[in-house]
Amino acid sequence: MVFPFPADLFRLSLETSLMALQAQQVVAMRTLGLMGAWRTRDGEAVRMIAEKMDALGEATLGMGKALAQAQSPLHVAEAALAPYAKRTSANHRSLSRRGPGRPS
Protein backbone atom coordinates (compact mmCIF):
# COMPACT_ATOMS: atom_id res chain seq x y z
CA MET A 1 0.00 0.00 0.00
CA VAL A 2 1.27 3.44 -0.90
CA PHE A 3 0.94 5.95 1.88
CA PRO A 4 0.12 9.54 0.93
CA PHE A 5 2.49 12.36 1.64
CA PRO A 6 1.49 14.50 4.65
CA ALA A 7 1.09 17.46 2.29
CA ASP A 8 -1.56 15.51 0.33
CA LEU A 9 -3.53 14.86 3.50
CA PHE A 10 -3.20 18.50 4.50
CA ARG A 11 -4.42 19.63 1.05
CA LEU A 12 -7.43 17.30 1.28
CA SER A 13 -8.28 18.64 4.73
CA LEU A 14 -8.04 22.25 3.49
CA GLU A 15 -10.24 21.51 0.48
CA THR A 16 -12.78 19.74 2.70
CA SER A 17 -12.78 22.65 5.16
CA LEU A 18 -13.32 25.15 2.34
CA MET A 19 -16.20 23.05 1.01
CA ALA A 20 -17.78 22.90 4.48
CA LEU A 21 -17.48 26.67 4.92
CA GLN A 22 -18.98 27.33 1.50
CA ALA A 23 -21.79 24.85 2.21
CA GLN A 24 -22.72 26.73 5.39
CA GLN A 25 -22.82 29.98 3.47
CA VAL A 26 -24.91 28.42 0.68
CA VAL A 27 -27.41 27.14 3.26
CA ALA A 28 -27.62 30.61 4.80
CA MET A 29 -28.12 32.34 1.44
CA ARG A 30 -30.73 29.81 0.33
CA THR A 31 -32.58 30.13 3.63
CA LEU A 32 -32.66 33.89 3.15
CA GLY A 33 -33.83 33.28 -0.41
CA LEU A 34 -36.71 31.11 0.78
CA MET A 35 -37.68 33.94 3.14
CA GLY A 36 -37.52 36.46 0.30
CA ALA A 37 -34.47 38.30 1.58
CA TRP A 38 -31.94 37.02 -0.99
CA ARG A 39 -32.13 36.96 -4.77
CA THR A 40 -32.39 33.39 -6.02
CA ARG A 41 -33.27 31.80 -9.33
CA ASP A 42 -36.74 30.44 -9.94
CA GLY A 43 -36.98 26.83 -8.83
CA GLU A 44 -34.09 27.09 -6.38
CA ALA A 45 -35.88 24.94 -3.79
CA VAL A 46 -36.35 22.09 -6.26
CA ARG A 47 -32.85 22.50 -7.69
CA MET A 48 -31.17 22.20 -4.30
CA ILE A 49 -32.78 18.79 -3.75
CA ALA A 50 -32.13 17.44 -7.25
CA GLU A 51 -28.47 18.44 -7.27
CA LYS A 52 -27.83 16.48 -4.07
CA MET A 53 -29.09 13.30 -5.73
CA ASP A 54 -26.92 13.97 -8.79
CA ALA A 55 -23.86 14.59 -6.60
CA LEU A 56 -24.52 11.39 -4.64
CA GLY A 57 -24.63 9.38 -7.87
CA GLU A 58 -21.41 10.94 -9.14
CA ALA A 59 -19.67 10.42 -5.79
CA THR A 60 -20.74 6.78 -5.66
CA LEU A 61 -19.48 6.14 -9.20
CA GLY A 62 -16.22 7.97 -8.50
CA MET A 63 -15.59 6.01 -5.32
CA GLY A 64 -16.47 2.73 -7.01
CA LYS A 65 -14.08 3.46 -9.87
CA ALA A 66 -11.28 4.42 -7.48
CA LEU A 67 -11.85 1.28 -5.41
CA ALA A 68 -12.02 -0.94 -8.51
CA GLN A 69 -8.66 0.47 -9.62
CA ALA A 70 -7.22 -0.26 -6.15
CA GLN A 71 -6.33 3.38 -5.60
CA SER A 72 -5.25 4.70 -2.22
CA PRO A 73 -7.79 5.75 0.42
CA LEU A 74 -6.76 9.36 -0.28
CA HIS A 75 -7.81 9.01 -3.93
CA VAL A 76 -11.07 7.33 -2.90
CA ALA A 77 -11.84 10.22 -0.54
CA GLU A 78 -10.98 12.76 -3.25
CA ALA A 79 -13.26 10.96 -5.71
CA ALA A 80 -16.08 11.00 -3.16
CA LEU A 81 -15.74 14.69 -2.32
CA ALA A 82 -15.13 16.07 -5.82
CA PRO A 83 -18.79 16.18 -7.00
CA TYR A 84 -19.89 17.88 -3.78
CA ALA A 85 -17.05 20.40 -3.86
CA LYS A 86 -17.78 21.26 -7.50
CA ARG A 87 -21.46 21.96 -6.80
CA THR A 88 -20.83 23.74 -3.51
CA SER A 89 -18.35 26.09 -5.15
CA ALA A 90 -20.67 26.79 -8.09
CA ASN A 91 -23.65 27.43 -5.79
CA HIS A 92 -21.59 29.72 -3.56
CA ARG A 93 -20.36 31.72 -6.54
CA SER A 94 -23.84 32.00 -8.08
CA LEU A 95 -25.66 32.96 -4.89
CA SER A 96 -22.93 35.40 -3.79
CA ARG A 97 -23.28 37.30 -7.05
CA ARG A 98 -27.02 37.66 -6.61
CA GLY A 99 -26.86 39.29 -3.20
CA PRO A 100 -29.58 40.43 -0.82
CA GLY A 101 -32.93 41.50 -2.18
CA ARG A 102 -36.12 40.07 -3.56
CA PRO A 103 -35.90 36.82 -5.55
CA SER A 104 -35.90 37.20 -9.34
C-alpha positions in Angstrom: 0.0 0.0 0.0 1.3 3.4 -0.9 0.9 6.0 1.9 0.1 9.5 0.9 2.5 12.4 1.6 1.5 14.5 4.6 1.1 17.5 2.3 -1.6 15.5 0.3 -3.5 14.9 3.5 -3.2 18.5 4.5 -4.4 19.6 1.0 -7.4 17.3 1.3 -8.3 18.6 4.7 -8.0 22.2 3.5 -10.2 21.5 0.5 -12.8 19.7 2.7 -12.8 22.6 5.2 -13.3 25.1 2.3 -16.2 23.0 1.0 -17.8 22.9 4.5 -17.5 26.7 4.9 -19.0 27.3 1.5 -21.8 24.8 2.2 -22.7 26.7 5.4 -22.8 30.0 3.5 -24.9 28.4 0.7 -27.4 27.1 3.3 -27.6 30.6 4.8 -28.1 32.3 1.4 -30.7 29.8 0.3 -32.6 30.1 3.6 -32.7 33.9 3.2 -33.8 33.3 -0.4 -36.7 31.1 0.8 -37.7 33.9 3.1 -37.5 36.5 0.3 -34.5 38.3 1.6 -31.9 37.0 -1.0 -32.1 37.0 -4.8 -32.4 33.4 -6.0 -33.3 31.8 -9.3 -36.7 30.4 -9.9 -37.0 26.8 -8.8 -34.1 27.1 -6.4 -35.9 24.9 -3.8 -36.3 22.1 -6.3 -32.8 22.5 -7.7 -31.2 22.2 -4.3 -32.8 18.8 -3.7 -32.1 17.4 -7.3 -28.5 18.4 -7.3 -27.8 16.5 -4.1 -29.1 13.3 -5.7 -26.9 14.0 -8.8 -23.9 14.6 -6.6 -24.5 11.4 -4.6 -24.6 9.4 -7.9 -21.4 10.9 -9.1 -19.7 10.4 -5.8 -20.7 6.8 -5.7 -19.5 6.1 -9.2 -16.2 8.0 -8.5 -15.6 6.0 -5.3 -16.5 2.7 -7.0 -14.1 3.5 -9.9 -11.3 4.4 -7.5 -11.8 1.3 -5.4 -12.0 -0.9 -8.5 -8.7 0.5 -9.6 -7.2 -0.3 -6.1 -6.3 3.4 -5.6 -5.2 4.7 -2.2 -7.8 5.8 0.4 -6.8 9.4 -0.3 -7.8 9.0 -3.9 -11.1 7.3 -2.9 -11.8 10.2 -0.5 -11.0 12.8 -3.2 -13.3 11.0 -5.7 -16.1 11.0 -3.2 -15.7 14.7 -2.3 -15.1 16.1 -5.8 -18.8 16.2 -7.0 -19.9 17.9 -3.8 -17.0 20.4 -3.9 -17.8 21.3 -7.5 -21.5 22.0 -6.8 -20.8 23.7 -3.5 -18.3 26.1 -5.1 -20.7 26.8 -8.1 -23.6 27.4 -5.8 -21.6 29.7 -3.6 -20.4 31.7 -6.5 -23.8 32.0 -8.1 -25.7 33.0 -4.9 -22.9 35.4 -3.8 -23.3 37.3 -7.0 -27.0 37.7 -6.6 -26.9 39.3 -3.2 -29.6 40.4 -0.8 -32.9 41.5 -2.2 -36.1 40.1 -3.6 -35.9 36.8 -5.5 -35.9 37.2 -9.3 
